[in-house]
Amino acid sequence: MANSSSPHEAPLLNSAHRTEILENPLQIYLLGIIISICGNVLISISLNIQKYAHVRQSQRGSKPYYTSLMWWCGVILMGIGELGNFAAYGFAPASLIAPLGCVSVIASAVISVIFLKETLRASDIVGGTLAITGTYLLVTFAPHTSTHITAHLVQYYIISWHFLLYFFIEVVIFCILLYLYKRKNVKHIVIVMLLVALLASLTVISVKAVSGMITESIKGQLQLIYPIFYVMLVVMIASCAFQIKFLNQAMKMFDATEVVPINFVFFTASAIIAGIVFYQEFEGLALLNILMFLFGCLLSFLGVFLIARNRPKIKQQDRNFIAMDRIPGRRNTVKVQPEAKTLTYGSLAAKLMCNRAGQTDDS
C-alpha cells in the first residue's frame, strides 16, 4: 500500500522527472540473483586459490606470495566476483543481494574440502544445509519489486525524513563506538564489527545508487551528468576503504573463525536495514513474506556460524625459527641452510653438522 509520501507521488518531482516504480520482470530479477551467486562463487574460488598460493609459498620459503602467478589469478577472480556483486545491486533489491553472501561461505567450505583436502566435519554438513535452506527462503520471500534508480530518485531519498533520522542515529552510534575503540581502548570484537557494519550500510546504499544509475544510463537514460552520481561514488569508495581498514584490524586482533560469521551477520543486517530505510524495499510486502524472509536470514546466519566455527588453520612456519641467512645484525652470502629435500634439514641439523666439521678439523 503506497502512502502519499512515496517518491512516485511526491509533489517535489514534476512529470518530467517522475520515476515509476514497476515490478521487475522475472527474467531481470533472476538475472540479478544469478549474477550475485556467480560472483560469490568466484570470490570463494579466489580465496581458496590465494590460500593455496600462500601455503605453497610458505612451504617453499623462497619468494614473497605476491610474486606468485597463482596468487594474482586469485586476485583477478576476486575482482571479477566483486564486480558481479556490484552489478547485481542494479537488478535486485539490496536486502536480497547482501544475504546471498552466504553462498561464498558455502562454496569456500566445499572447495576447501575437495581441493585443499581439509576435513569434512558434521558441522559443515549441518551448516551448509541450513545456509542453503535459508538462501531458498530468501530468494522465495524477498521483495520482488525494485525501483529504477535515477539521480532524481536518489536525491529525493536522501532528503526524506526517515533516512535523515536513520543517518543521524548511525553517526551518533558510530562516534560513540569510535570513542570507545580509540580513546578508551576497548578492543572487543563486537565494537570493531559494529564499526564495520555501520560503514557497510553506507556502502550498500551508495553501491546500489551507483550501480542503478549506471544501469539506467546503459538503458539510454543518462544519469552520469548529475552531481549526485559522483557524490554517491565518493561515498562508496570512502566507506569501502574505511570498512576494509577496520576489518583488517579485526582480523589482526581476532581469529578468522570469529570475524567471518560475525561480519556476515552484522553486514547482512545492516544492508537489510539500509534497503528498508533508504530504498523502502519492504513497502507493500505481506507480513508472511517479511517473517519468512527474516527466518531465512536466521537460518543463513546459523549455517555460516557452523561452517566458519573452528575451521582448521593453515600450518605456518614456527616463529622461533630464524633462517641462517636472516640473523639480525649479520649478513651472510653463503647458503648455510641445507636443502629441504635432504635428510639433514633444519637449523638444528645444520648446527650439528657445523660442530662435527669443527671437531674433524681439530682432530
C-alpha positions in Angstrom: 0.0 0.0 0.0 1.6 3.2 -1.1 1.3 6.3 1.0 1.2 9.9 0.0 4.9 10.4 0.7 6.0 7.7 -1.8 8.5 9.1 -4.3 6.4 8.5 -7.4 3.6 10.5 -5.9 5.7 13.2 -4.3 5.0 16.8 -5.4 8.7 17.5 -5.4 9.1 15.6 -8.6 7.4 17.0 -11.7 6.1 15.0 -14.6 9.4 15.1 -16.5 11.4 13.8 -13.5 8.8 11.4 -12.1 10.2 7.9 -11.7 7.8 5.0 -12.0 8.3 2.0 -9.7 7.4 -1.0 -11.6 7.5 -4.7 -10.9 10.7 -6.1 -12.3 10.2 -8.8 -15.0 11.0 -12.3 -13.7 14.0 -12.5 -16.1 15.6 -9.4 -14.7 15.0 -10.4 -11.1 16.5 -13.8 -11.7 19.4 -12.3 -13.6 20.4 -10.2 -10.5 20.2 -13.4 -8.3 22.3 -15.4 -10.8 24.9 -12.7 -11.1 25.2 -12.4 -7.3 25.5 -16.1 -6.8 28.1 -16.5 -9.6 30.0 -13.5 -8.1 30.1 -15.1 -4.6 31.2 -18.4 -6.1 34.1 -16.7 -7.9 35.0 -14.9 -4.7 35.2 -18.2 -2.8 37.3 -19.8 -5.6 39.6 -16.8 -5.5 40.0 -17.0 -1.7 41.0 -20.7 -1.9 43.4 -20.0 -4.8 45.1 -17.3 -2.7 45.1 -19.6 0.3 46.7 -22.4 -1.7 49.3 -19.9 -3.1 50.1 -18.8 0.5 50.6 -22.4 1.6 52.8 -23.3 -1.3 55.0 -20.2 -1.0 55.3 -20.8 2.8 56.4 -24.4 2.2 59.0 -23.3 -0.4 60.1 -20.3 1.7 61.6 -18.6 -1.3 59.8 -15.7 -2.9 57.0 -13.5 -1.5 53.4 -14.5 -2.2 52.8 -11.5 -4.5 55.3 -12.9 -6.9 53.2 -15.9 -7.5 51.1 -16.1 -10.7 48.6 -18.2 -9.0 48.0 -15.6 -6.3 47.4 -12.9 -8.9 44.9 -15.2 -10.6 43.1 -15.4 -7.4 43.1 -11.6 -7.0 41.7 -11.2 -10.5 39.0 -13.7 -9.9 38.0 -11.8 -6.7 37.8 -8.6 -8.6 35.5 -10.2 -11.2 33.4 -11.6 -8.4 33.1 -8.3 -6.6 32.2 -6.7 -9.9 29.4 -9.2 -10.3 28.1 -8.4 -6.9 28.2 -4.7 -7.8 26.2 -5.3 -10.9 23.7 -7.4 -9.1 22.6 -4.4 -7.0 21.3 -2.8 -10.2 18.9 -5.7 -10.9 17.6 -6.9 -7.5 16.9 -5.4 -4.0 19.8 -4.7 -1.7 18.0 -6.6 1.1 18.3 -9.8 -1.1 21.8 -9.4 -2.6 23.5 -8.9 0.8 22.3 -12.2 2.4 23.3 -14.1 -0.7 26.9 -13.7 0.6 26.4 -16.9 2.5 26.9 -18.7 -0.9 30.5 -17.6 -0.8 31.0 -19.3 2.6 29.3 -22.5 1.5 31.3 -22.7 -1.8 34.5 -21.9 0.1 33.9 -24.8 2.5 33.2 -27.2 -0.3 36.3 -26.2 -2.3 38.5 -26.4 0.8 37.3 -30.0 1.4 37.7 -31.1 -2.2 40.9 -29.3 -3.4 42.7 -28.3 -0.2 42.0 -31.7 1.5 40.5 -30.2 4.6 38.5 -32.4 6.9 34.7 -32.5 6.3 33.0 -32.1 9.6 29.5 -32.7 10.8 29.0 -29.0 11.5 29.9 -28.3 7.9 27.1 -30.5 6.6 24.6 -29.1 9.1 25.7 -25.6 8.4 25.6 -26.0 4.7 22.1 -27.5 4.8 20.8 -24.6 7.0 22.5 -22.0 4.8 21.1 -23.5 1.6 17.6 -23.7 3.1 17.9 -20.1 4.3 19.0 -19.0 0.8 16.0 -20.6 -0.7 13.7 -18.8 1.7 15.5 -15.5 1.0 15.0 -15.9 -2.8 11.4 -17.0 -2.4 10.1 -14.5 0.0 12.3 -11.4 -0.7 10.6 -8.4 -2.2 10.3 -9.0 -6.0 9.9 -5.3 -6.8 12.7 -2.8 -7.2 12.9 0.9 -8.1 14.5 2.1 -11.3 17.3 4.1 -9.6 17.7 7.6 -11.1 19.5 10.6 -9.9 16.3 12.5 -9.0 15.0 9.5 -7.1 18.3 9.2 -5.1 18.1 12.9 -4.3 14.6 12.5 -3.1 15.5 9.5 -0.9 18.5 11.5 0.7 16.3 14.3 1.9 13.5 12.1 3.2 12.9 12.4 7.0 13.3 8.7 7.8 16.7 8.5 6.1 17.9 11.7 7.8 16.8 10.3 11.2 18.5 7.0 10.4 21.7 8.7 9.3 21.7 10.9 12.4 21.3 7.8 14.7 24.0 6.0 12.8 26.5 8.9 13.1 25.9 9.2 16.8 26.4 5.4 17.4 29.5 5.4 15.2 31.1 8.3 17.1 30.4 6.6 20.4 31.9 3.3 19.2 34.9 5.1 17.7 35.5 6.9 21.0 35.4 3.6 22.9 37.7 2.0 20.4 40.3 4.8 20.0 40.2 6.7 23.3 39.1 4.1 25.8 41.0 1.3 24.1 38.0 -1.1 24.1 39.2 -3.8 21.7 36.1 -6.0 21.9 35.2 -7.8 18.6 31.6 -6.5 18.8 32.8 -2.9 18.9 35.0 -3.4 15.8 32.5 -5.3 13.8 29.7 -2.8 14.6 32.0 -0.1 13.2 32.4 -2.2 10.0 28.6 -2.7 9.8 27.7 0.9 10.2 30.1 1.8 7.3 28.7 -1.1 5.4 25.2 0.4 5.4 26.5 3.5 3.6 28.4 1.2 1.3 25.3 -0.7 0.3 23.2 2.5 -0.2 25.9 4.1 -2.4 26.7 0.9 -4.3 23.1 0.3 -5.2 22.7 4.0 -6.2 25.8 4.0 -8.4 25.0 0.6 -9.9 21.4 1.5 -10.5 22.3 4.9 -12.2 24.9 3.1 -14.4 22.3 0.5 -15.4 19.8 3.3 -16.3 22.5 5.0 -18.3 23.2 1.9 -20.3 19.4 1.6 -21.0 19.5 5.0 -22.5 18.6 7.4 -19.7 21.9 9.1 -19.0 22.4 9.6 -15.2 26.2 10.3 -15.1 25.7 14.0 -15.8 24.1 14.6 -12.4 26.4 15.6 -9.4 24.6 13.1 -7.1 26.2 10.2 -9.0 29.7 11.4 -8.2 28.7 12.2 -4.6 27.5 8.6 -4.2 30.6 7.3 -5.9 32.8 9.2 -3.4 30.7 7.8 -0.5 31.1 4.3 -1.9 34.9 4.5 -2.2 35.4 6.2 1.2 33.1 3.8 3.1 34.7 0.8 1.4 38.2 2.0 2.3 37.4 2.6 6.0 35.4 -0.6 6.1 38.4 -2.6 4.9 40.6 -0.8 7.4 38.6 -1.8 10.4 38.0 -5.3 9.0 41.8 -5.8 8.7 42.3 -4.6 12.3 39.7 -7.1 13.4 41.5 -9.9 11.5 44.7 -9.0 13.3 43.2 -8.9 16.8 40.8 -11.9 16.5 40.6 -15.3 14.9 39.0 -15.6 11.4 36.5 -18.1 12.8 35.1 -15.3 14.9 35.4 -12.5 12.4 33.8 -14.2 9.4 30.4 -15.2 10.9 30.0 -12.0 13.0 30.9 -9.9 10.0 28.4 -11.7 7.8 25.6 -11.3 10.3 26.3 -7.6 11.0 26.8 -6.8 7.4 23.6 -8.5 6.3 21.5 -6.9 9.0 23.0 -3.5 8.1 22.3 -4.0 4.4 18.7 -5.1 5.0 18.0 -2.1 7.3 19.6 0.2 4.8 17.5 -1.2 2.0 14.3 -0.9 4.1 15.0 2.7 5.3 16.6 4.3 2.2 15.0 2.3 -0.7 11.8 1.3 1.1 12.1 -2.2 -0.3 9.7 -3.8 2.2 6.9 -1.3 1.4 3.7 -3.2 0.5 5.3 -6.6 1.3 3.0 -9.1 3.1 3.7 -9.9 6.7 4.2 -13.6 6.0 6.8 -12.7 3.4 8.6 -10.5 5.9 8.6 -13.2 8.6 9.8 -15.9 6.2 12.5 -13.6 4.8 13.8 -12.9 8.3 13.6 -16.7 9.1 15.7 -17.4 6.0 18.2 -14.8 7.3 18.3 -16.5 10.6 19.0 -19.9 9.0 21.7 -18.4 6.9 23.3 -16.9 10.0 23.3 -20.2 11.8 24.7 -22.0 8.8 27.6 -19.6 8.3 28.4 -19.8 12.0 28.5 -23.6 12.0 30.7 -23.6 8.8 33.1 -20.9 10.0 33.4 -22.2 13.5 36.8 -23.8 14.4 38.0 -24.1 10.8 41.4 -25.8 10.5 44.2 -23.2 10.5 47.0 -23.1 7.9 50.2 -24.6 9.3 52.8 -21.9 9.3 56.5 -21.9 9.9 57.5 -21.8 13.6 58.0 -18.2 14.7 61.0 -19.2 16.8 62.8 -20.5 13.7 65.2 -18.0 12.2 66.9 -18.7 8.9 70.7 -18.7 8.9 70.9 -16.0 6.2 68.5 -13.7 8.1 70.1 -13.4 11.6 69.7 -9.8 12.8 73.0 -7.9 12.6 74.7 -10.4 10.4 74.9 -10.6 6.6 75.7 -14.0 5.1 76.1 -14.5 1.4 76.9 -18.2 1.7 74.0 -20.6 1.8 74.3 -22.5 5.1 70.8 -24.0 5.4 70.6 -27.5 3.8 68.1 -28.2 1.1 64.6 -29.2 2.2 64.8 -32.4 0.3 67.8 -33.7 2.2 67.6 -35.8 5.4 69.6 -33.2 7.4 67.1 -30.3 7.2 66.6 -27.6 9.8 68.7 -25.2 11.8 69.5 -27.8 14.5 70.8 -30.3 11.9 72.9 -27.6 10.3 74.4 -26.6 13.7 75.2 -30.3 14.4 76.9 -30.6 11.0 79.0 -27.5 11.6 80.0 -28.8 15.1 81.0 -32.2 13.5 83.1 -30.4 10.9 84.8 -28.3 13.5 85.6 -31.4 15.6 87.1 -33.1 12.5 89.3 -30.2 11.7 90.6 -30.0 15.3 91.4 -33.7 15.2 
